[in-house]
Amino acid sequence: MDKSWMHSDRRSKAYEFGVEAFLNFAVENLLTTTHIRCPCVKCVNLKLFGVGIIRDHLYFNGIDQSYKNWTFHGEPWEATTNASRNVEEDDGHSRYSFVSEEIDMDDNDFGDFGSDPYEFANVIGDGDQPVYPGCRKYTKLSALVKLYNLKAKHGMSDVCFTELLILQGDLLPEGNTIPTSMYEAKKTLCALGLSYEKMHACPNDCILYRKEYEDSTNCPTCGISRWKQGKDSIFKEGVPAKVVWYFPPIPRFKRMFQSHETAKSLTWHAARKSIDGQMSHPADSPSWKLLDDKWPEFGNEPRNLRLALSSDGFNPHSSLSSRYSCWPVILVTYNLPPWLCMKRKFMMLTLLISGPKQPGNDIDVYLEPLIDDLKSLWVGIRGVYDAHNGEYFTLRAALMWTINDFPAYGNLSGCVVKGYKACPICGDDTPSHRLKNGHKICYIGHRKWLPINHPYRRQRAAFNGKPEYGIPPEPLTGEEVLHMVENGDRVCWKKKSIFFDLEYWKYLPVRHALDVMHIEKNVCDSIIGTLLEIPGKNKDGIAARLDLLNMGVKTDLQPQYGGRRTRLPPGPWNLSRAEKREVCNSFYGMKVPEGYSSNIKNLVSLQDSRLLGLKSHDCHTLMQQLLPVATRSVLEKPARYAITRLCFFFNAICAKTVDVSKLDKLEEDVVVTLCLLEKYFPPSFFDIMVHLVVHLVREVRLCGPVYFRWMYPFERYMKVLKGYVQNRTRPEGCIAERYIAEEAVEFCTQHLSDVSTVGVPSSQKMGVSKPLSGCTNTEEVLPYIEQHMIHIKTAYPKFRKRTKWLQDKHNSTFIQWLRFKVQSELEEDNNGVPENLRWLAAGPNMAVPLYRSYLIKGIKFNIKAQDDVRTTQNSGVYLLAQTMQVASAKDKNPILSNMGFYGVIQEIWDLDYQKFTIPVFRCDWIDSSGLVVDELGFTLVDLSKIGHRNDQFVLASQVKQIFFVDDPMHRGWSVVLSMPNREYNDVIGDEVLGDVIIECEPFTRGMPNVDTFDELFTLPLVLEEILRAWQPIWHNHSQLTHTIPFHKLNPPSTFNHSA
């Protein structure tokens, strides 16, 4: 039987005749029932209908093209292979034929395009309608997609876009089909998009009016009306009091697999080459492997999805005075590679909870429809089409954890996040203490995490006045937590989280991830606020000192009463006015590369000696690199080292590739760091955010790199959602409509090769498409280098063993020798000389253009003169090169080894080789005499000491960008800091993760050693303990008792401002 009609256009006569022939064949082979299986792409032979309904389905949805052997309709079974897509391209088709062919036939998803199939058919018809008579490049739909793509990409308002459409219509010839309004454009695009559901909710967050409550008019829990109450206190029937927008994830997951490229990327985690002992993706983590081991049938299918959920409130209005809080719930898919999975395009908005009040602990009510879909996804969704493999499969998905700030952590997990049991990992064993004068809970007692024989455990006066014999609490498993909440434990838990309705949830080692972004920000605010005494953020004060008196510890820091004034002795954290100005001047003078952070100068108030308006990313850059530099010349050495160690810890834990073997040492170091902070900072400093630092290494060990679990991408995405709001009275409606319109644009851009997607940053590479590394580095030149070295050794046999002389001779004569060598080979027949080598040997054009700025590999480089007039610094470079090192001028056997060079770009040349260009930098390189590495691992350079003047040029592709910050400790010297890679891209294209360098390692020696200074600094505190022990014996000897007041037992002055 002829089945070619299955691949025909559904509007064609061939398809119509084929459908009738198929139905007649099926009816003839009907045995007992009047219903037959429907072979459309939506039903895929899973549902039974009458002939009339099946006819409609075949026209509206299209027939499943993989159903070649009609075994369900009377044909005998034949051995066939899996269906595969084999769509041959016709060069005679127009550039915009994707609309009628690709969307209609290849994607097989007509059932998800909205409720009106006729409207969708009309939109598809626009794929063949030119934008104006005679236009061969654009159709009505392709033009609209590109215009709307610009709107979404650049945040254009609806009014601006409407005016642009009107202008476009006036500019184009008569009879053009450009929409004349935003409404008309949305109507066209929404027919291609996926729908959403509006659900009514109780204003008190009791229920959703769905399932058994769908027809209710009053809440069965609180009795309040479902309808909105007007100003006249009359309920307006039909107008809901509260609405939640639900965007079903299942059809959206199906659409992801219907894109060939996305479907391929969704199995990246299984096809990549992992490196033993390193975690660079959640697929390397024990949490991922637990799902594979406990449910092998789930883990054996690489297309099964691993998800993470994030939710947080944001103010959709531009006015910060408004307390309106709108809560989106967002899903991300970890199957994707690192350079895609956290991007905007692949963030799936699933719920939008309307304000103005936040849902709080009742957020579980709104999560019910999402949990229902997650349950279905765990069981499996049959008939999902994989465009990459050209087959149908059963899709399953598992939620691995949630990502939230700490208050939302408590809302979703059901745990207490304040009070004595505020730590969700420690639970009942949270080390907490109430400060009587500060009227808050502090979380000290991190000596529990030290080894049992650590000397800090026996010290008293430096800590809480008691020795520490406790052990660290064991984190509760999910099964233990579920048992506690089901038995009514209300001390640490406020409710049973709805996520426990998921079958696998209680078995996950980490169910709710701590957000490093907010922890880092709060810790940074506490440090900066305490050092600079910023009101509202300073953890020191009279109350904090009175708490020391109440606890009976650190007597040298307790308030001193005398006369009419109470004196607060300076603590290790206190700075003088001059030191505060020095720290602020250091920040004020910092110039960082473009895109590294905001302009730090704008955050500094020199008049008040404060840092103001720090955002989350500003705090991130301070803790990662800048704060240890700014405080190098202030504070006593122990307190400064404690802060520096904490910054080093955050720098290490935020690495994109985690070395598992170093995690135990990192965890030991951060425990010691927290104990050091307890010794030198007041108890009021230790809020819950400082305590949570001790648990971060555990989550890295179980879940993988931090940047997959922090809030930065979600906060950026919420900023995008906020930009969707045009009508302040209906913010959630604006967000919902703009979201589905953007979904439609993204769907269409998958079939337009010359339109960049909105949700993934476009490549910023400039220069050659295939980087060339110059004459001495390309693979094509390497054989000639070996030949030239043999030529030199033959020509100068007396010097064949003098490696240094041979290398110098090679450097001075190779270019000229290569030119003659290639020319002689070109004169031969069938010479096989590569084209690139021909142009390289010929040399570049002598007219060399110079640039002040150059963008390569997404990184902007400037010359020094350009940086001098800018607020950014983009002229610093670092080169790691294999060099020949000699012990002296008479050394005949030099050693080849890698050596780092630091320089400043003076000129940017663009060498023109006719067929390609090669950018090179002329740099001033720092002489080795101007290079020092200090005890903390900081690299210091003296920019005035210039060396290597005979070898100033370097290829732009070989250097890494760095920047220099004036060292406040040593005038005339600068601290070298590295610029982290802005994007994690598969720049090589072979999808091998190990080939992509993504580390940012500004510090080379790890944590500073504290043993040497800490023992001496602790000596006065040890003496204090001895005096306390002997004080009852000396009670009757007043002269001796008063010779050594406790508050004068200060550390030796040699530690003040010492390096």
Residue pairs with C-beta under 8 A, 6 or more apart in sequence:
1 21
1 25
2 18
3 18
3 68
4 14
4 18
5 14
5 15
5 17
5 18
5 19
5 21
6 18
6 63
6 65
7 65
7 105
8 14
8 15
8 18
9 15
9 100
9 104
9 105
10 59
10 62
10 104
11 121
19 55
19 58
19 59
19 63
22 58
22 63
22 70
22 73
23 51
23 54
23 55
25 70
25 73
25 74
26 36
26 51
26 70
26 73
26 74
27 36
27 51
28 74
29 73
29 74
30 36
33 48
34 50
35 48
35 49
35 50
36 48
36 49
36 51
36 54
36 72
36 73
37 43
37 45
37 46
37 47
37 48
37 72
37 73
38 45
38 47
38 48
38 49
38 53
38 54
38 57
39 45
39 54
39 58
39 63
39 64
39 67
39 70
39 72
39 73
40 54
40 57
40 58
40 60
40 61
40 62
40 63
40 64
40 111
41 61
41 62
41 63
41 64
41 108
41 109
41 110
41 111
41 385
42 57
42 61
42 110
42 111
43 49
43 57
43 61
44 64
44 67
44 382
44 383
44 392
45 64
45 67
45 72
46 382
46 383
49 57
60 110
60 111
60 117
61 110
61 111
61 117
62 104
62 105
62 108
62 110
64 108
65 83
65 105
65 108
66 82
66 83
66 390
66 391
66 392
67 83
68 80
68 83
69 75
69 77
69 78
69 80
71 77
82 389
82 390
82 391
83 390
83 391
83 392
84 389
84 390
84 391
85 106
85 260
85 387
85 390
86 390
87 101
87 105
87 106
93 101
94 136
95 136
95 137
96 127
96 137
96 138
96 139
96 141
96 142
97 127
97 128
98 127
98 142
98 751
98 752
99 124
99 126
99 127
99 128
99 139
99 141
99 142
99 748
99 751
100 124
100 125
100 127
100 128
102 751
103 124
103 127
103 192
103 748
103 751
104 110
104 124
106 387
107 255
107 258
107 387
108 258
108 385
109 254
109 255
109 258
109 385
110 117
110 120
112 194
112 251
112 254
112 255
113 120
113 191
113 192
113 193
113 194
114 120
114 190
114 191
114 193
114 194
114 195
115 195
116 191
119 191
120 191
120 192
122 191
123 141
123 188
123 191
123 192
126 139
126 140
126 141
126 177
126 188
127 139
127 141
127 142
128 139
129 139
129 140
129 141
129 177
130 136
130 138
130 139
130 140
130 177
131 138
131 139
131 140
131 142
131 143
131 172
131 176
131 177
131 178
132 172
132 173
132 174
132 175
132 176
132 177
133 173
133 175
134 173
138 146
140 177
140 178
141 188
141 748
142 748
142 752
143 178
144 178
144 179
144 185
144 188
144 189
145 189
145 745
145 748
145 749
145 752
145 755
146 752
146 755
147 161
147 164
147 165
147 168
147 185
148 161
148 185
148 189
148 741
148 745
149 745
149 749
149 755
149 756
149 758
150 156
151 161
152 742
152 745
152 758
153 756
153 758
155 723
156 164
157 726
158 182
158 726
159 182
161 182
161 185
162 181
162 182
165 178
165 179
165 180
165 181
165 182
165 185
166 180
168 178
169 176
169 178
169 180
172 178
179 185
179 188
186 737
186 741
189 741
189 744
189 745
190 737
190 740
190 741
190 744
191 744
192 744
192 747
192 748
193 740
193 741
193 743
193 744
193 747
194 247
194 248
194 251
194 252
194 255
194 740
194 743
195 248
195 740
196 245
196 246
196 247
196 248
196 736
196 739
196 740
197 245
197 246
197 247
197 248
197 369
198 243
198 244
198 245
198 246
199 208
199 209
199 210
199 243
199 244
199 245
199 246
199 369
200 208
200 209
200 226
200 240
200 241
200 242
200 243
201 207
201 208
201 209
201 240
201 241
201 242
201 243
201 244
201 365
201 366
202 208
202 209
202 219
202 221
202 222
202 224
202 226
202 241
202 242
202 365
203 224
203 241
203 242
204 219
204 221
204 222
204 224
205 359
205 360
205 362
205 363
205 365
205 366
206 219
206 220
206 221
206 222
206 362
206 365
207 213
207 219
207 220
207 221
207 365
208 244
208 365
208 366
208 368
208 369
209 216
209 226
209 240
210 368
210 369
213 220
216 226
217 225
217 226
217 227
217 237
218 224
218 225
218 226
219 225
219 226
224 241
225 235
225 241
226 240
226 241
227 235
227 236
227 237
227 238
227 239
227 240
227 241
228 235
228 236
228 239
228 240
228 241
229 235
229 236
229 241
230 236
242 354
243 354
243 732
244 351
244 352
244 353
244 354
244 366
245 351
245 352
245 354
245 732
245 735
245 736
246 350
246 351
246 352
246 369
246 370
247 348
247 349
247 350
247 351
247 352
247 736
247 739
247 740
248 350
248 369
248 373
249 331
249 348
249 350
249 370
249 373
249 377
250 373
250 376
250 377
250 381
252 348
252 743
253 305
253 377
253 381
253 384
253 395
253 397
254 381
254 384
254 385
254 395
255 747
256 262
256 263
256 266
256 333
256 346
257 263
257 266
257 303
257 384
257 385
257 386
257 387
257 388
257 395
258 385
258 387
259 387
259 750
260 387
260 388
261 750
262 750
263 303
263 386
263 387
263 388
263 389
264 388
265 335
265 336
265 337
265 340
266 303
266 305
266 333
266 335
266 336
267 302
267 303
267 335
267 388
268 335
268 336
268 337
268 991
269 281
269 283
269 302
269 334
269 335
269 337
270 283
270 302
271 302
271 991
272 281
272 283
272 337
272 991
272 992
272 993
273 992
273 993
273 994
274 280
274 283
274 284
274 993
275 993
275 994
277 659
277 660
277 661
278 284
278 657
278 658
278 659
278 660
279 285
279 657
279 658
279 660
279 700
279 704
279 705
280 338
280 656
280 657
280 658
280 704
280 705
280 993
280 998
281 334
281 337
281 338
281 704
281 705
281 708
281 993
282 288
282 306
282 334
282 400
282 703
282 704
282 705
282 708
283 306
283 334
283 704
284 704
285 702
285 703
285 704
286 509
286 701
286 702
287 400
287 401
287 508
287 509
287 510
287 702
287 703
287 704
288 306
288 334
288 400
288 704
290 507
290 508
290 509
291 298
291 299
291 306
291 398
291 400
291 504
292 298
292 299
292 300
293 299
294 504
294 507
295 504
298 304
298 396
298 398
301 393
301 396
302 335
303 335
303 386
303 393
303 395
304 395
304 396
304 397
304 398
305 333
305 334
305 335
305 377
305 395
305 396
305 397
305 398
306 333
306 334
306 335
306 397
306 398
306 400
307 331
307 332
307 333
307 334
307 374
307 397
307 398
307 399
307 400
308 331
308 332
308 334
308 399
308 400
308 401
308 402
308 403
308 513
308 708
308 709
309 329
309 330
309 331
309 399
309 401
309 402
309 403
310 329
310 330
310 332
310 402
310 403
310 404
310 711
310 714
311 327
311 328
311 329
311 330
311 351
311 363
311 402
311 404
311 408
311 412
312 327
312 328
312 404
312 405
312 408
312 711
312 714
312 715
312 718
313 325
313 326
313 327
313 358
313 408
314 325
314 326
314 328
314 718
314 721
314 722
315 322
315 323
315 324
315 325
315 326
315 722
316 324
316 326
316 355
316 721
316 722
316 725
316 731
316 732
316 735
317 324
317 725
317 728
317 731
323 356
324 355
324 356
324 731
325 355
325 356
325 357
325 358
326 352
326 353
326 354
326 355
326 731
326 732
326 735
327 351
327 352
327 353
327 355
327 358
327 359
327 363
327 366
328 349
328 351
328 352
328 353
328 718
328 721
328 735
329 349
329 350
329 351
329 352
329 353
329 366
329 367
329 370
330 347
330 348
330 349
330 350
330 714
330 717
331 347
331 348
331 350
332 341
332 342
332 346
332 347
332 348
332 713
333 341
333 346
333 348
334 341
334 400
334 708
335 341
336 346
337 986
337 991
338 656
338 708
338 984
338 993
339 983
339 984
339 985
339 986
340 346
340 760
341 708
342 707
342 708
342 713
343 713
343 759
343 760
343 761
344 713
344 716
344 717
344 720
344 758
344 759
344 760
345 746
345 757
345 758
345 759
345 760
346 759
347 713
347 714
347 717
347 759
349 721
349 739
350 370
351 366
351 367
351 369
351 370
352 732
352 735
352 736
353 359
353 363
353 366
354 732
355 731
355 732
359 365
359 366
359 411
360 411
361 410
361 411
361 414
361 494
361 495
363 411
363 412
364 495
364 497
364 498
367 498
368 498
371 498
371 499
371 501
371 502
374 397
374 399
374 502
375 501
375 502
375 503
377 395
377 396
377 397
377 398
378 396
378 397
378 398
378 502
378 503
378 504
379 396
380 394
380 395
380 396
381 394
381 395
381 396
382 392
382 394
383 392
383 394
384 392
384 393
384 394
384 395
385 391
385 392
386 392
386 393
398 504
399 499
399 502
399 505
400 508
400 703
401 508
401 510
401 511
401 512
401 513
401 703
401 709
402 409
402 412
402 413
402 499
402 511
402 512
402 513
403 513
403 515
403 709
403 710
403 711
403 714
404 411
404 412
404 512
404 515
404 711
405 515
405 518
405 711
406 417
406 514
406 515
406 518
406 519
406 688
406 689
406 692
407 417
409 415
409 417
409 424
409 512
409 514
409 515
410 416
410 417
410 424
410 494
412 497
412 499
412 512
413 424
413 497
413 511
413 512
414 485
414 493
414 494
414 495
414 496
414 497
415 424
415 492
415 493
415 494
416 422
416 424
416 491
416 492
416 493
416 494
417 424
417 688
418 441
418 688
419 432
419 441
420 430
420 432
420 434
420 441
421 427
421 428
421 430
421 432
421 491
421 492
422 430
422 432
422 441
422 443
422 688
423 430
423 443
423 688
423 691
423 692
423 695
424 492
424 512
425 473
425 475
425 476
425 695
425 698
426 473
426 475
427 473
427 476
427 492
428 473
428 491
428 492
429 473
430 443
430 473
430 691
431 443
431 444
431 445
431 446
431 448
431 691
432 441
432 442
432 443
432 445
433 441
433 442
433 443
433 444
433 445
433 464
433 551
433 683
434 440
434 441
434 442
435 441
435 442
435 543
435 544
435 547
435 550
435 683
435 684
436 546
436 547
436 550
437 542
437 543
437 544
437 546
437 547
437 550
438 543
438 544
438 547
438 684
439 543
440 684
440 687
441 688
442 683
442 684
442 685
442 686
442 687
443 686
443 687
443 688
443 690
443 691
444 463
444 464
444 678
444 683
444 686
445 464
445 468
445 470
446 671
446 674
446 675
446 678
446 691
446 694
447 454
447 456
447 457
447 463
447 468
447 470
447 675
447 678
448 468
448 470
448 471
448 472
448 473
449 472
449 671
449 674
449 694
450 456
450 457
450 468
450 671
450 672
450 675
451 668
452 471
456 462
456 463
456 468
456 672
456 675
457 467
457 468
457 469
458 467
459 467
459 1018
459 1021
459 1022
460 466
460 467
460 1025
461 553
461 554
461 555
461 1021
461 1022
461 1024
461 1025
461 1028
462 553
462 554
462 678
462 679
462 1018
462 1021
463 553
463 675
463 678
463 679
464 551
464 553
464 683
465 551
465 552
465 553
475 695
475 698
476 484
477 506
477 509
478 500
478 505
478 506
478 507
478 508
478 509
478 511
479 506
479 507
481 493
481 506
482 496
482 500
482 506
484 492
484 493
485 493
485 495
485 496
485 497
485 500
486 496
499 505
499 511
500 506
505 511
509 702
510 699
510 702
510 703
513 699
513 703
513 709
514 692
514 695
514 696
514 699
515 709
515 710
515 711
516 650
516 653
516 654
516 696
516 706
516 709
516 710
517 616
517 620
517 710
517 711
517 712
517 715
518 616
518 689
518 711
519 689
519 692
519 693
519 696
520 616
520 619
520 620
520 623
520 650
521 614
521 616
521 619
521 620
522 687
522 689
522 690
523 623
523 646
523 689
523 690
523 693
524 614
524 619
524 620
524 622
524 623
524 627
525 537
525 614
525 619
526 537
526 539
526 685
526 687
526 689
526 690
527 627
527 643
527 646
528 534
528 537
528 611
528 614
528 622
528 627
529 536
529 537
529 538
529 539
530 537
530 538
530 539
530 540
530 573
530 681
530 685
531 573
531 575
531 580
531 583
531 631
531 635
532 575
532 580
532 583
532 584
532 609
532 610
532 611
533 540
533 575
533 580
534 610
534 611
534 612
539 681
539 682
539 684
539 685
540 571
540 573
540 574
540 682
540 684
540 685
541 684
542 559
542 566
542 568
543 684
544 682
544 683
544 684
545 557
545 558
545 559
545 568
545 682
546 558
546 559
547 682
547 683
547 684
548 554
548 555
548 557
548 558
548 682
548 683
549 558
549 559
551 683
554 682
555 1024
555 1046
555 1047
555 1049
556 569
556 1020
556 1024
556 1046
556 1047
556 1048
556 1049
556 1050
557 568
557 569
557 571
557 682
557 1047
558 569
558 1047
559 566
559 567
559 568
560 566
560 567
560 568
560 569
560 1047
561 567
569 1047
571 680
571 681
571 682
572 635
572 636
572 638
572 639
572 680
572 681
572 1051
573 635
573 639
573 680
573 681
575 583
575 634
575 635
577 609
579 634
579 635
580 609
581 606
581 609
582 633
582 634
582 968
583 609
583 630
583 631
583 634
583 968
584 604
584 605
584 606
584 609
584 610
584 611
585 606
585 968
586 629
586 630
586 965
586 966
586 968
587 600
587 601
587 603
587 604
587 611
587 626
587 630
588 600
588 601
588 604
588 606
589 966
590 600
590 601
590 626
590 630
590 965
591 867
591 870
591 871
591 872
591 873
591 963
592 600
592 621
592 872
592 873
592 963
593 859
593 860
593 872
593 873
593 874
593 876
593 961
593 963
593 979
594 860
594 872
594 874
595 860
595 982
596 621
596 872
596 963
596 979
597 617
597 618
597 621
598 615
598 617
598 618
599 871
600 618
600 626
601 871
602 613
603 611
603 612
603 613
603 614
603 618
604 610
604 611
604 612
605 611
605 612
614 622
616 711
616 712
616 715
617 712
623 646
623 647
623 650
623 651
624 647
624 650
624 651
624 654
624 1000
624 1002
625 647
625 651
625 977
625 1002
626 965
626 977
627 643
627 647
628 643
628 644
628 647
628 648
628 936
628 938
629 938
629 965
629 967
629 968
629 975
629 977
630 968
631 640
631 643
631 644
632 640
632 938
632 967
632 968
632 969
632 975
633 968
633 969
633 1057
634 640
634 968
634 1057
635 643
636 680
636 1017
636 1051
636 1055
636 1056
637 1013
637 1017
637 1055
637 1058
637 1059
638 676
638 679
638 680
638 1010
638 1013
638 1014
638 1017
638 1051
638 1055
639 680
639 681
641 676
641 1008
641 1010
641 1013
642 673
642 676
642 677
642 679
642 680
642 681
642 1010
644 936
644 1008
645 669
645 672
645 673
645 676
645 1007
645 1008
645 1010
646 670
646 673
646 677
646 693
648 1003
648 1006
648 1007
648 1008
649 666
649 669
649 670
649 673
649 693
649 1007
651 1000
651 1002
651 1003
652 662
652 666
652 1006
653 666
653 696
653 697
653 700
653 706
654 706
654 707
655 705
655 999
655 1000
656 705
656 707
656 984
656 998
656 999
657 705
657 998
657 999
658 700
658 704
658 705
660 701
663 697
663 700
663 701
666 697
667 697
667 698
669 1006
669 1007
670 693
670 694
670 696
670 697
671 694
672 1010
673 1007
674 690
674 693
674 694
676 1010
676 1014
677 685
677 686
677 690
678 686
679 1018
696 706
699 709
700 706
703 709
721 735
721 739
724 734
724 735
724 738
724 739
725 731
725 734
725 735
726 734
727 733
727 734
742 758
745 758
746 757
746 758
746 759
749 755
749 756
749 757
749 758
750 757
756 762
761 983
763 858
763 985
764 855
764 857
764 858
765 855
765 856
765 857
765 858
766 854
766 855
766 856
767 856
767 917
767 918
767 919
767 956
768 916
768 917
768 918
771 957
772 778
772 836
772 840
772 916
772 918
772 957
773 955
773 957
773 958
774 840
774 918
774 920
774 955
775 781
775 814
775 815
775 818
775 840
776 785
776 814
777 955
777 958
778 836
778 837
778 840
780 834
780 836
780 837
780 840
781 818
781 837
781 840
784 818
784 821
785 810
785 814
787 821
788 810
788 813
788 814
788 817
788 818
789 806
789 810
791 817
792 806
792 809
792 810
792 813
793 799
793 800
793 806
796 809
799 805
799 806
799 809
800 806
801 892
802 892
803 884
803 892
803 893
803 894
804 884
804 886
804 891
804 892
804 894
807 884
815 843
818 840
818 841
819 841
819 842
819 843
821 841
822 833
822 837
822 838
822 841
823 841
825 831
825 833
826 833
826 838
835 915
836 915
836 916
839 913
839 914
839 915
839 916
840 913
842 913
842 914
843 913
844 911
844 912
844 913
844 918
845 911
845 912
845 913
845 914
847 912
848 909
848 910
848 911
848 912
849 909
849 910
849 912
850 907
850 908
850 909
850 910
851 863
851 908
851 910
852 862
852 863
852 865
852 866
852 908
853 860
853 861
853 862
853 863
853 866
853 874
853 908
854 860
854 861
854 908
854 910
854 919
854 956
855 861
856 919
856 956
856 957
857 957
857 987
858 982
858 983
858 985
859 961
859 979
859 982
860 874
861 874
861 875
861 877
861 905
861 908
861 921
861 956
861 961
862 870
862 872
862 873
862 874
862 875
862 905
863 875
863 905
863 906
863 907
863 908
864 875
864 904
864 905
864 906
864 924
866 874
866 875
867 873
867 874
867 875
873 963
873 964
874 961
874 963
875 904
875 905
876 902
876 903
876 904
876 905
876 961
876 962
876 963
876 964
876 976
877 902
877 903
877 904
877 905
877 921
877 923
877 954
877 959
877 960
877 961
877 962
878 900
878 901
878 902
878 903
878 959
878 960
878 961
878 962
878 976
878 978
879 900
879 901
879 903
879 954
879 958
879 959
879 960
880 898
880 899
880 900
880 901
880 960
881 898
881 899
881 901
881 958
882 896
882 897
882 898
882 899
883 896
883 897
883 898
883 899
884 894
884 895
884 896
885 894
885 895
885 896
885 897
885 899
886 894
901 925
901 926
901 948
902 925
902 926
902 931
902 939
902 941
902 962
902 976
903 923
903 924
903 925
903 926
903 954
904 923
904 924
904 943
905 921
905 922
905 923
906 922
906 923
906 924
906 952
907 921
907 922
908 919
908 920
908 921
908 922
908 956
909 919
909 920
909 921
909 922
909 953
910 917
910 918
910 919
910 920
911 917
911 918
911 919
911 920
918 955
918 956
919 955
919 956
919 957
920 953
920 954
920 955
920 956
921 953
921 954
921 955
921 956
921 959
922 952
922 953
923 952
923 953
923 954
924 946
924 952
925 946
925 947
925 948
925 951
925 952
926 941
926 942
926 943
926 945
926 946
926 947
927 945
927 946
927 947
927 948
928 947
929 942
929 945
929 947
930 941
930 942
930 943
930 944
930 945
930 947
931 939
931 940
931 941
931 942
932 939
932 940
932 941
932 973
933 939
933 940
933 1004
933 1005
934 940
934 1059
935 1005
935 1008
935 1059
936 1003
936 1005
936 1008
937 1003
937 1004
937 1005
937 1006
937 1008
938 975
938 976
938 1003
939 975
939 976
939 1004
940 967
940 970
940 973
940 974
940 975
940 976
941 964
941 973
941 974
941 976
942 972
942 973
942 974
943 964
943 974
944 972
960 978
960 979
961 978
961 979
962 976
962 977
962 978
962 979
963 977
963 979
964 974
964 975
964 976
964 977
965 974
965 975
965 977
966 973
966 974
966 975
967 973
967 974
967 975
969 1059
976 1002
977 1002
978 1000
978 1001
978 1002
979 1000
980 1000
981 997
981 998
981 1000
984 996
984 998
985 996
986 996
987 996
988 995
988 996
1013 1055
1016 1051
1016 1052
1017 1051
1017 1055
1020 1049
1020 1050
1020 1051
1021 1049
1023 1049
1024 1046
1024 1049
1027 1044
1027 1046
1031 1041
1034 1040
1034 1041
1035 1041
